[in-house]
Amino acid sequence: MQRLQDRVAVVTGGASGIGLATARRFAEEGARVVIADLDAAAGEAAAGEVGGLFVRTDVTSEDDVAALFEAAHGSYGRVDVAFNNAGISPPDDDSILETGLDAWKRVQDVNLTSVYLCCKHVLPYMRAQGKGSIINTASFVARMGAATSQISYTASKGGVLAMSRELGVQFAREGIRVNALCPGPVNTPLLQELFATDPERAARRLVHIPAGRFAEATEIAAAVAFLASDDSSFITASEFLVDGGISGAYVTPL
């Protein structure tokens, strides 16, 4: 399919994991892709692979974020899709009883404030065009509670979910759609690190997935491509769950 032919898509956290898988999918569907990441070597490699542009970006810096969208627009003349995906889940973000204020703030800055900044700085370009799709990475944990808490991560994703809903309502009549992607656990380096450091905690997650496995990054990328395309033209202010059934489950299959 070429649903994104000649459209310009910006992907934050695009050098690895879901971001890289999505950049590849966007390119396969005809988009010109701008990769934003802190890792210059991986970002350049990703941009080279998809025939796109790399812009080294600290998503917690307003100047960097503004420069990112300026570079995308300056290079390609428009910005059609913003996949605001960069995020972290560090080990010092744990139970509220254990998580310090520095860890709390760092996760909020990367996972929530960066989405605010990306939306703020891409919206003027999309408003001028009269069209655009913004996809913000939230999580199924924004809708459910977990006894294996990552308190700041959970709170940040709840903020992304609420902010996406509000922006989707606010800008709907200007042709701009804003949706929150809510993945379940995904087989990415972040999850593999969790398995390596705390296999018991990781196993407690797997047992709750009706599908019986973690998602692959390519499966999440397929959902993002749908939300980026006109196939989802009547979907906005939505929480788009891709979670293997977790959020609908009371008891999972044996």
N, C-alpha and C positions, 0 to 999 in steps of 0.2 A: 504493500500500500504506500501511496505517496500523499498522505493526508496533510503533510506539513510542507509541501513543495514551496520553496523560496521564502518560507517564513524564517524569522530570526528568533532563536531561543537562547536564553541565558540560563545556565545551570550553576548554582553555587554548590560547593562541595563536589565539583564535577570530576575530580581526579581519581575517585575510588568509589566502591560500593554502589549504592543506588544511583548516585549522581553520575558515575561513569556509565553504568548500564543504560541510564536514560539518555545520556549524550549520544551513545551509540544508536539507540532506537530512534531518537530524533533525526540523526543523520541518515539512517536507513529510510526514513519517511520523507526525506527531501529538505530538511531544515538546514539552515546555516547556524552553527552552534558556537556559542561563546562559553568557554569553561572558566569558572572562577574558583580559585583554591589558594590556600596558603603554600602548598607544596609546589614549588616552581618546577622541579624536575618532572614530577608526576603530571602536573598540569600541562606542561608543554608536550609531554608524550601523548596525553589524552587528546589535546587539540590537534596534534599531528595526525593521530589515528582517524579522527572524524573530519579532517579537513577544515577545521575551524580556527578560532582565535582564543588564545589564552590571556587572561588578565589576572595577575597575582592580586589577590584581594583578601584583606582582613575584614570579614563581614561584620565585625563589631565596630569598625571605624566608619563614620559617616562619610568622610572624605574618600575613602577607598570605594565605598558602595556607590557614591555619586559618580566617581571616575569610571567604575565598571560599566554602568549603563550609558554613560557618555561615550565610552569607547565602543560599545556595541552599536549604538545609534550612529556614531561617526563613521564606523567601518562599513555598516550595512544599510544605513538609512532608515531603519525602523527597529522596533522591538515588539515582537508579537507574543512571545511566551516568556514568562519568568517562572522558573522552577526554583523556589527558595527552599533549598534542601539542606544546607550546611548545618551540622549539629554535632554535639558531643555527649558522651555518657561516661564520665570519668569514675574511677573506683571510689573516690572520696565523696561522691554523691550517693548517700545511703539513707538509712533511717533518719527521720527528723531529729532523733535523739543523738545521732552521731555526726551529722553533716554540719560543718562549720559555715560561717557566713561567707567566707571567701569562696568556698566551693559553690555555695548557693548562687552567688553573684556571677561567677564565671559561667556556669551553665545557663543562667538566665540571659546573660549577654550574648552568648553564641546561639542559643536555641530560640530565643524569643525576640530580643532587641534587634538581632540581625534581620529577622523577618519583617519587623516594623520598618527598618531602614530600607530594605529592598523594595517593599511595597511603596513606601513614600517616594522613592527616587525613580521607580519605573512607571508609576501612574501618570506623571505628566506626559511621557512619550505616548502611552496608550490613549490617553484622553485626546491628544492632538490627532491621533490616527482614527479615533472613534471605534477602536476595537482592540481586544487583547485578552489573554488568558493568563491568570496568575494561579499557580499551584503551590501551596505552602505545605511543607511536611510537618504534620502533627504526629499522632500515634494513636493506636487503640487504647493506650493507657490514659488518654485524655477522657475516656468514657468509662473506665473501670478502675477499681481499686486493687492494689497488690500488697500482699503481706511482705513480699521481698521488695521493699520500697527503694526507689531512687527519687527522693522527694522533690528535688529541684527539677529533674528531668520531667517528671509527671506534671508538675505545676507549669513548666514552660510549655509543654505540649497542649495543656488545657488553654493556656493563653493564646497559642497559635490558632487553635480551633475557634475560640470566641472571636478573635480579631478577624479571621478569614470570613466568618459568617457576617460580621458587621460590614466589612468592606464589600463583600459580595452584594449585599443589599444596597449600600450607598451608591455604588457605581454601575448598577445593573442597566440603568436606562442610558448609559453612555457607551454601551456595547462592550463593557469590560466584565469578564467573569472572574470570580475569585472563589476557589475551592480549597478545602483542607484535605490532603491525602492522609489517611490513617492506616499505615501498615501495621500488620502483626509482626512478630519476630522474623527477621530476615537473615539469611545465611550470608553475612558480611564479615569483614575483619573484626568489627566491634563485637559481634556475637561469638565469633571464634575465640576471641581473647577472653570473653566471659567463660566459655567452656574450659579454656586452658587454666584459668585462675580459680574458678569455682564451679566445677562440674555439677555438684549437687544443686546449686542455685539454678544453673542452666536447665538441668533435668526437670526441676519443678515447673519451669515454663512450658516445656515440651508436652507434658502430660495433659495440659489444658487445651491443646489445639485439636479440634475435631478432625481436621485433615491429617493429623498424625505426623506432621513434619513442619519444618520451617519453610518460609517462602524463599524463592530464589530472587536475586536482584532483578533479573530479567522480567519476572512476573510483575514486580512493582513498576518497572519501567513501562510495561504495556499499559498499565492503568494510567500512568502519567501522560503517555502519548494520547490516550483517549481523551483525557481532560484537556489536553492542549489543542485538540483538533475540533473541527466543526461537528463531529459526531456527537459531541456533548454540548451542543449549542444552547440547550435549554436547561443546563445544569449550572447553577451558581449558588453561592452561600451554602454549600453542601459539605457534609462530612462524608468522604468517600472511603469506605472501609474495605481494606484488602487484607483480611486477617485470618483466613482459613477457618472462619466460623467461631473464633474465640468469643467475640462479644455477644454472640447469640446462644452460647452454650451454658447449660446448667450441669449436666453430666455428659462427659465425652464417651465415645465408643471404646469398648475394650479392644 
